[in-house]
Amino acid sequence: MSTLKLTRTLPEDATDADLRADVLHGLTTTPKTLPPKWFYDARGSELFEEITRLPEYYPTRAEREILHSRATEIAAATQARTLVELGSGSSEKTRLLLDALTGLHTYVPVDVSESALHGAGHALLAERPGLHVHALIADFTRGLTLPDAPGPRLVAFLGGTIGNLLPEERAVFLRSVRALMSPGDALLLGADLVKEESVLVRAYDDDAGVTAAFNKNVLAVLARELDADVDPDDFDHVALWDPGNEWIEMRLRARSALTVKIRELDLAVPFEEGEELRTEVSAKFRREGLGAELETAGLELTGWWTDAAERFSLSLATVG
């Protein structure tokens, strides 16, 4: 009989406290920065879903192509009885893995959104009688304690989200994932690949302006949650390729000199004309570099798949 269980490891007030800390730190340093996780309120999540359907934004289609063609191979290589998905959201792409993992006993979605976990969990149980779902309301960047479930386990981190972490953050994250794993477990990692600058920039600066609206949505979050008197029209969306770091940066550029008052923090943030606020880093990878990062974390790259155009990768890593 299928079951749904939710376990909260994230304090009820953690999101508010984190937002305040990130804004206070990020907007009082030089250059100014905010973490990309604050894009994703209800409106931001809708905008991102729209982005994934844009012709310029290839990563979602490319990853789904790989899963369609390789899920059975991944399942055979892992023989997983428990699937753990970090940042699971709606668990939409995961259904391809769930279909392929014929011996699966338990699915452990991990997300900060209780409503997303509830919705996805009930939908999956309706589709898959006999599946056990143990959802974790948690921030996977803070370390996790996984529920008891049969092994081997497959930990999935899809969507290229690994690229939103800076190199030192990736090192900490990968070590934390390694600490969760036992012999026989595996990590399935989705990563966007280095390619032509024009292709990359278009993916983050579409003609329809959806990504611009998504980027500016972080300002709406500040206005609503922290009573900030900020007007999105005072900023331009900017997407740039940094060839030295091999990552895309999304920024918001002030159109004129202004001061943003954040009343809940009793904070006044001055911007000079043309000054930029970095809102996202999205690193792109090469097989050799990603393999080296996994090896440093104590993991061995044992599987590598790309879409036909070699734009995106899924890699499998096991305990080294």
SVG drawing of the C-alpha trace seen along z (x, -y; Angstrom):
<svg xmlns="http://www.w3.org/2000/svg" viewBox="-5 -59 45 64">
<polyline fill="none" stroke="black" stroke-width="0.4" points="0.0,0.0 1.3,-3.4 2.1,-6.0 2.9,-9.7 4.9,-11.0 6.3,-14.6 9.1,-15.4 10.0,-19.0 13.7,-19.7 13.5,-23.4 12.2,-25.7 8.9,-27.4 10.5,-30.9 13.7,-29.8 12.7,-31.3 12.1,-34.8 15.3,-34.7 17.3,-33.6 15.9,-36.3 16.7,-39.0 20.2,-37.7 20.9,-37.4 19.5,-40.9 21.4,-42.5 24.6,-40.9 24.3,-41.0 23.1,-44.6 25.8,-46.0 28.7,-44.4 30.6,-45.4 29.6,-44.3 26.0,-43.8 24.6,-40.3 21.5,-38.2 21.2,-34.4 19.0,-33.1 16.7,-31.1 14.7,-34.3 13.4,-34.4 11.1,-31.5 7.9,-32.8 4.7,-31.7 5.0,-34.2 8.7,-33.5 8.0,-29.8 5.3,-30.5 7.8,-32.6 10.5,-29.9 8.0,-27.3 7.4,-29.7 11.1,-30.1 11.6,-26.3 9.2,-26.4 11.0,-29.2 12.8,-28.4 16.0,-30.0 16.1,-28.0 17.4,-24.6 18.5,-23.0 15.1,-21.6 14.5,-20.0 18.0,-18.7 17.9,-17.1 14.5,-15.6 15.9,-14.2 18.6,-12.4 16.2,-11.0 13.9,-9.7 16.7,-7.9 18.9,-6.9 16.6,-6.4 16.5,-2.6 20.3,-2.5 20.6,-4.6 18.2,-2.4 20.1,0.7 23.4,-0.8 22.1,-1.8 19.4,0.8 18.1,-1.8 15.4,-0.9 15.3,-4.5 15.4,-7.7 16.3,-10.9 15.7,-14.1 17.2,-17.3 15.2,-20.4 12.3,-18.2 9.7,-20.9 6.9,-19.4 8.8,-16.1 7.8,-16.3 11.1,-15.1 11.6,-12.5 8.7,-10.5 10.9,-9.3 13.3,-7.8 10.4,-6.5 9.1,-4.6 12.5,-3.1 13.3,-2.1 11.1,0.9 12.4,2.1 11.9,-1.2 10.4,-1.1 10.7,-4.7 10.9,-8.2 12.4,-11.0 11.7,-14.4 13.5,-17.2 12.3,-20.8 11.8,-24.0 8.2,-24.2 5.7,-22.2 2.9,-22.9 5.0,-21.6 5.9,-18.5 2.2,-17.9 1.0,-18.4 3.7,-16.2 3.5,-13.5 -0.3,-13.0 -0.1,-13.1 2.7,-10.4 0.8,-8.1 -2.3,-8.3 -0.2,-7.3 1.9,-4.6 0.1,-2.4 2.7,-0.7 5.2,-3.6 6.2,-5.0 6.9,-8.8 8.8,-10.3 9.1,-14.0 11.6,-16.2 10.8,-19.9 14.5,-20.9 17.2,-23.1 19.6,-20.6 22.5,-23.1 22.5,-22.9 23.1,-19.2 20.5,-16.4 19.6,-13.4 17.8,-10.9 15.0,-8.7 15.5,-5.0 14.8,-3.4 16.1,-0.4 19.3,-0.6 20.9,-1.1 19.9,-4.8 20.1,-7.1 20.5,-10.8 19.3,-13.0 20.2,-16.6 18.8,-17.7 18.1,-20.8 21.7,-22.2 21.1,-23.7 24.6,-22.7 25.7,-25.6 24.0,-28.1 26.6,-27.3 29.9,-29.1 33.0,-26.8 33.6,-26.7 29.8,-26.2 29.9,-23.3 32.8,-21.7 30.9,-21.8 27.7,-20.6 29.3,-17.6 31.1,-16.6 27.7,-16.7 26.1,-14.5 29.1,-12.1 28.5,-12.0 24.9,-10.7 26.0,-7.9 26.9,-4.3 28.7,-1.8 26.4,-1.0 24.7,-4.4 25.0,-6.8 24.6,-10.5 22.9,-11.5 23.9,-15.1 22.5,-17.3 24.9,-19.9 24.8,-22.4 27.9,-22.3 30.2,-25.0 29.2,-26.1 29.0,-29.1 28.6,-32.4 25.7,-33.5 23.7,-30.4 24.3,-30.8 23.4,-34.5 20.2,-34.0 19.1,-31.3 19.2,-33.9 18.0,-37.0 15.1,-35.8 13.4,-38.0 10.1,-37.8 11.5,-39.3 10.4,-36.4 13.8,-36.0 14.0,-39.7 10.6,-39.6 11.9,-36.6 15.1,-38.4 13.2,-41.5 10.8,-39.4 13.3,-39.3 12.6,-43.0 8.9,-42.2 9.8,-39.7 11.8,-42.4 8.9,-44.8 6.3,-42.3 8.4,-40.5 10.6,-43.4 8.5,-46.5 11.1,-47.7 10.2,-50.8 11.8,-49.4 10.4,-49.8 11.4,-47.1 11.3,-49.7 14.3,-51.4 16.5,-48.4 17.5,-46.7 18.0,-43.0 21.5,-42.0 22.9,-38.6 26.7,-38.3 29.1,-35.4 32.2,-35.3 34.7,-33.3 37.3,-33.2 34.9,-31.5 32.9,-29.9 29.5,-31.0 26.6,-33.2 25.8,-36.1 22.4,-37.6 22.4,-41.1 20.0,-44.0 21.5,-47.4 20.3,-50.7 19.0,-53.0 19.8,-56.1 21.2,-56.9 18.7,-55.9 18.2,-54.7 16.2,-51.6 14.7,-51.8 14.1,-48.4 11.9,-49.3 11.8,-45.9 15.6,-46.0 15.8,-49.8 18.2,-49.8 18.8,-52.3 20.7,-50.9 22.3,-53.5 22.8,-52.6 24.9,-54.7 23.7,-55.0 24.8,-51.8 25.6,-50.0 24.7,-46.3 23.2,-43.8 24.2,-40.2 21.2,-37.9 22.5,-34.6 25.6,-32.7 25.0,-29.8 28.2,-27.8 28.7,-25.7 30.9,-22.6 33.3,-20.3 33.5,-16.6 37.1,-16.8 36.4,-19.6 33.2,-18.1 34.9,-14.7 37.7,-16.4 35.2,-18.2 33.5,-14.9 36.8,-13.1 37.8,-15.8 34.5,-15.1 35.2,-11.4 33.1,-10.4 34.0,-8.6 32.5,-9.5 31.1,-6.2 28.5,-7.3 28.2,-10.2 25.4,-11.0 24.5,-14.1 21.7,-15.0 22.3,-14.6 23.6,-18.2 25.9,-17.8 24.5,-20.8 23.7,-19.2 24.9,-16.3 23.7,-13.7 26.6,-12.2 26.6,-9.2 29.0,-9.1 29.6,-6.5 31.5,-6.3 35.2,-6.3"/>
</svg>
